[in-house]
Amino acid sequence: MQLRAEGLGAHLGKGLARIYTVHGDEPLLAQEAADQIRAAARAQGFGERQIFTVSGAYFDWAPVLAAAQAMSLFAERQFIEIRIPTGKPGKDGSEALQRYAEAAPDDVLTLVTLPRLDKTQLSSAWFTALDGHGVSIRVEPVERRLLPAWLAQRLKAQGQSVPEGEDGQRALSFFADRVEGNLLAAHQELQKLALLHPKGELTLADIEAAVLDVARFDVFKLSEAVLSGAVPRLLRMLDGLEAEGEAAVLVHWNLAEDARALARVRAALDAGKPLPLALREARVWGAKERLIERIAPRLDAAQAGALVQAAQVCDGLVKGLRHPDWPSDPWAALRRLALMLAEAASGKSGAVLAAR
């Protein structure tokens, strides 16, 4: 049975399953979900705890299987944790997990922790067995658009809040900008506010004075900011990626893919194909699909071509070649390309053509 992380508390209050599988790439939320399960297990008398960390292809699964069948020496019930940091138990592990899920007795509670799993892993026999005999909780990163609400919820939990209306939204937006992509640090900044200020309302000045800029940016999230036309955010992300030492070539590849995707979709539309088919043929999915389906219909072939040509020029610049009409610094060139894409996303097509 699959369960959302926010519904875990209510579920645990009704009773415990035999097996819980927590998977995802957000460390804070995964840790909190696992801690909730551990606390519920202790409260229900699962006093003896054993931890197995699966490391390498030659991990011995026999002690894990034996532990689940052994009588507890110190408590009526035992709690077993199986940690698989790679998310790949291997052939032997797959078979062992399937046997484990089918045979685990009622007086043993098991917690399996995993990183983010891909589609193949989620449909594997071992994961299906764990999910079918227990509960799986998928923890996802908090998207930037949801981060202010997440912060407000966390502030409320510690007895603090921001003003109503625009002032409060400005404070939460400032907070979100400083901690985007780094929930562990966001949690620490929230704890800092709890120590520095009493319960009650916090002003923007309180947050500005206390919260450090600990944002961490994912190059693959840059497309979302660019195709949304969010200029301040994309510039902040590019500054952050440059400061963190990200490869300019990788950043360019992502921006160029966006330009090529827009051109492919536009060409398909000009050939008379419907938008859903054009997006599918251009291999555009997920959040990017929703953004490109809004942009491509109002972009003509000349504008799409200008973006692809700009991406080609920028490709040379990040590899050390110069162009008389473009800045020689690779990151300055990347900013220009990103702004051209953002302007196209916002419908400012004249700026795209003028920048050629």
C-alpha atoms as one frame of an Amber mdcrd trajectory, in Angstrom:
protein
   0.000   0.000   0.000   1.357   3.384  -0.966   1.035   6.295   1.454   1.911
   9.977   1.249   4.403  11.191   3.848   1.960  13.739   5.261  -0.549  10.961
   5.938   1.878   8.778   7.866   1.044  10.179  11.314  -2.673   9.484  10.950
  -1.945   5.997   9.633   0.353   5.120  12.533  -2.302   6.269  14.991  -4.659
   3.590  13.687  -2.228   0.688  13.938   1.024  -0.626  12.513   1.709  -2.623
   9.368   4.377  -5.329   9.363   6.681  -3.645   6.843   7.341   0.017   6.074
   9.407   1.057   3.062  10.602   4.677   2.967  12.176   5.821  -0.308  13.125
   9.192  -1.760  15.967  11.655  -2.173  14.963  14.273   0.391  17.059  13.407
   3.504  15.114  15.526   6.009  11.678  14.193   5.082  12.948  10.606   4.825
  14.548  10.904   8.268  11.373  12.364   9.763   9.219   9.601   8.271  11.581
   6.929   9.596  11.641   8.588  13.030   7.827   8.573  13.150   7.824   4.843
  12.449  10.531   4.189  15.052   8.631   6.156  17.704   5.388   4.309  16.948
   7.244   0.995  17.125   8.680   1.812  20.570   5.246   2.874  21.802   3.791
  -0.454  20.661   6.424  -2.520  22.469   8.872  -3.256  19.670  11.778  -2.873
  22.063  14.585  -4.893  20.510  16.133  -3.280  17.456  18.479  -4.694  14.843
  19.987  -2.744  11.931  21.318  -4.237   8.696  23.059  -2.047   6.117  23.265
  -3.617   2.674  26.661  -2.776   1.220  27.971  -4.280  -1.987  26.826  -7.085
  -4.245  28.075  -9.776  -1.869  26.042  -8.838   1.178  25.023 -11.884   3.214
  21.236 -11.903   3.547  21.103 -15.007   5.732  21.348 -13.067   9.059  18.502
 -10.787   7.939  16.217 -13.701   7.179  17.241 -15.444  10.392  16.617 -12.329
  12.508  13.022 -12.100  11.349  12.364 -15.680  12.479  14.326 -15.587  15.747
  12.640 -15.179  19.106  13.360 -11.854  20.796  15.697 -12.156  23.777  14.897
  -8.870  25.501  11.422  -7.837  24.391   8.154  -9.321  23.248   8.569  -7.764
  19.824  11.541  -6.770  17.703  12.146  -3.954  15.241  14.382  -4.618  12.219
  15.816  -1.921   9.964  17.155  -2.790   6.530  19.066   0.072   4.955  19.891
  -0.136   1.232  21.796   3.094   0.407  22.240   2.223  -3.285  18.618   1.173
  -3.843  19.940  -1.972  -5.556  19.740  -5.133  -3.448  21.040  -7.316  -6.295
  19.730 -10.667  -7.468  20.255 -12.433  -4.127  18.811  -9.459  -2.272  15.771
  -9.369  -4.518  15.002 -12.994  -3.749  15.717 -12.518  -0.054  13.437  -9.491
   0.237  10.614 -11.349  -1.459  10.976 -14.284   0.946  11.297 -11.877   3.869
   8.125  -9.972   2.954   6.111 -13.167   2.628   7.360 -14.797   5.833   7.844
 -11.928   8.326   5.811 -12.738  11.476   3.414 -10.334  13.186   5.716  -9.765
  16.179   8.430  -8.274  13.912   8.150  -4.752  12.505  10.461  -3.941   9.608
  11.606  -0.603   8.240  13.343  -0.595   4.849  15.017   2.673   3.827  16.025
   3.413   0.241  17.081   6.383  -1.907  14.952   7.619  -4.776  13.910   4.722
  -7.019  13.407   4.804 -10.763  10.469   3.317 -12.639  12.221  -0.034 -13.108
  13.012  -0.359  -9.410   9.479   0.615  -8.408   8.076  -2.169 -10.586  10.652
  -4.772  -9.497   9.567  -7.989  -7.819  11.323  -7.141  -4.541   9.744  -3.681
  -4.205   6.332  -5.006  -5.221   6.641  -7.653  -2.491   7.542  -5.076   0.162
   4.729  -2.772  -0.915   2.227  -5.603  -1.172   2.907  -6.876   2.354   3.207
  -3.477   4.015   3.218   0.259   3.429   5.535   2.281   1.182   6.136   5.989
   1.727   7.655   8.060  -1.070   9.282  11.296   0.062   9.739  14.002  -2.551
  11.648  17.283  -2.432   9.492  20.335  -1.738   9.128  22.294  -4.973   9.996
  25.989  -4.875   6.370  27.039  -5.459   5.304  24.991  -2.410   8.193  26.008
  -0.180   6.595  29.137   1.374   3.575  27.101   2.495   5.890  24.384   3.854
   7.836  26.971   5.840   4.622  28.521   7.176   3.453  25.099   8.326   6.759
  24.441  10.095   6.670  27.857  11.746   3.134  27.177  12.956   4.253  23.848
  14.457   6.810  25.702  16.598   4.325  28.392  17.623   5.456  31.109  15.216
   3.910  32.810  12.197   4.296  35.679   9.748   1.904  38.611   9.259  -1.214
  38.141   7.182  -1.315  39.400   3.624   1.424  40.712   1.391   3.943  41.363
   4.177   3.755  37.757   5.301   4.049  36.426   1.758   7.096  38.625   1.195
   8.712  37.249   4.361   8.010  33.638   3.366   9.279  34.256  -0.174  12.505
  35.745   1.208  12.901  32.729   3.503  12.244  30.312   0.607  14.820  32.026
  -1.615  17.475  31.524   1.073  16.842  27.815   1.664  15.658  26.517  -1.730
  16.953  23.031  -2.477  18.322  22.483   1.021  15.606  21.332   3.431  18.100
  20.154   6.047  19.460  23.672   6.270  15.906  25.061   6.182  15.110  22.929
   9.218  18.150  24.335  11.026  17.143  27.905  10.160  13.649  27.243  11.507
  15.144  25.933  14.745  17.312  29.049  14.917  14.234  31.271  14.673  12.626
  29.287  17.485  15.671  29.952  19.680  16.079  33.623  18.765  12.445  34.707
  18.982   9.545  33.848  21.305   6.369  32.263  20.066   4.236  34.639  18.054
   4.528  36.690  14.908   7.819  37.163  13.040   8.470  40.151  10.800  10.435
  40.229   7.560  13.203  42.044   9.450  13.363  39.195  11.987  13.770  36.633
   9.213  16.247  38.743   7.221  18.439  39.154  10.299  18.436  35.461  11.209
  18.233  33.312   8.087  21.442  32.563   6.203  21.602  32.073   2.444  21.981
  28.290   2.332  20.150  27.604  -0.942  21.451  24.773  -3.087  20.449  24.659
  -6.729  19.904  21.694  -9.019  20.956  22.289 -12.620  18.008  20.198 -13.797
  15.586  22.547 -11.989  16.952  25.498 -13.948  14.673  24.656 -16.884  11.616
  25.154 -14.708  12.690  28.692 -13.808  13.707  29.522 -17.395  10.551  28.195
 -19.059   8.402  29.876 -16.421   9.956  33.229 -17.314  11.038  33.684 -13.674
  13.991  35.991 -14.348  15.038  36.828 -10.743  14.958  33.139  -9.800  16.891
  31.925 -12.847  19.589  34.567 -12.317  19.857  33.578  -8.660  20.110  29.912
  -9.669  22.842  30.622 -12.220  24.800  32.620  -9.636  24.431  29.764  -7.176
  25.455  27.080  -9.678  28.523  29.088 -10.670  29.484  29.614  -7.006  29.065
  25.892  -6.294  31.462  25.007  -9.126  28.916  23.417 -11.443  30.242  22.709
 -14.947  29.189  25.379 -17.432  28.945  22.683 -20.118  26.255  20.835 -18.125
  24.264  24.021 -17.567  24.491  24.815 -21.269  23.328  21.317 -22.216  20.139
  21.801 -20.217  19.425  25.217 -21.705  20.188  23.986 -25.221  17.834  21.031
 -24.724  15.064  23.482 -23.877  15.771  25.480 -27.046  15.829  22.341 -29.200
  12.640  21.022 -27.607  10.813  24.264 -28.387  12.063  24.134 -31.986  11.016
  20.480 -32.435   7.544  21.118 -31.071   7.135  24.246 -33.205   8.222  22.348
 -36.329   5.749  19.559 -35.584   2.939  22.091 -35.116   3.854  23.738 -38.416
   3.605  20.303 -40.036   0.002  20.069 -38.877   0.459  17.726 -35.956  -1.634
  18.210 -32.800   0.127  19.609 -29.748  -0.008  16.402 -27.622   1.598  14.404
 -30.457   4.197  17.139 -31.040   5.178  17.070 -27.372   5.385  13.283 -27.316
   7.526  13.117 -30.455   9.825  15.798 -29.002  10.212  13.639 -25.865   8.879
  16.345 -23.573   7.332  15.083 -20.326   6.493  16.054 -16.768   6.663  19.630
 -15.542   8.497  20.711 -18.696   5.589  19.447 -20.820   3.156  21.812 -19.108
   5.493  24.746 -19.663   6.380  24.044 -23.298   2.776  23.391 -24.306   2.062
  26.958 -23.183   5.048  28.509 -24.974   5.342  26.645 -28.288   1.987  27.618
 -29.846   2.782  31.343 -29.652   6.398  30.944 -30.836   6.946  31.038 -34.594
   9.593  29.131 -36.535  11.921  32.135 -36.813  11.866  32.721 -33.065  12.476
  29.041 -32.311  15.333  29.020 -34.809  16.867  32.071 -33.153  16.928  30.246
 -29.819  18.610  27.184 -31.331  21.180  29.383 -33.085  21.903  31.205 -29.806
  22.371  27.844 -28.067  24.887  26.848 -30.762  26.868  30.070 -30.275  26.812
  29.590 -26.510  28.041  26.012 -26.961  31.234  27.327 -28.512  31.669  29.966
 -25.815  31.509  27.487 -22.927  34.132  25.409 -24.771  36.552  28.309 -25.162
  35.623  29.762 -28.551  34.854  33.454 -28.971  32.044  35.246 -30.786  32.170
  38.957 -31.617  28.568  39.624 -30.548  28.582  37.615 -27.334  30.390  38.001
 -23.978  33.556  35.922 -23.713  32.850  34.761 -20.155  30.989  31.402 -20.311
  28.673  32.196 -17.395  27.802  35.598 -18.837  26.914  33.835 -22.086  24.788
  31.319 -20.194  22.915  34.164 -18.508  22.223  35.716 -21.900  20.924  32.429
 -23.322  18.779  31.819 -20.252  17.300  35.310 -20.487  16.494  34.801 -24.166
  14.621  31.604 -23.322  12.831  33.306 -20.428  11.799  36.207 -22.669  10.416
  33.754 -25.213   8.536  31.991 -22.424   7.066  35.332 -21.365   5.984  36.191
 -24.918   8.638  38.849 -25.457   9.635  37.517 -28.843  11.111  40.767 -30.104
  13.924  40.532 -27.578  14.760  37.033 -28.802  15.189  38.114 -32.385  17.090
  41.253 -31.416  19.614  39.222 -29.467  20.716  37.170 -32.485
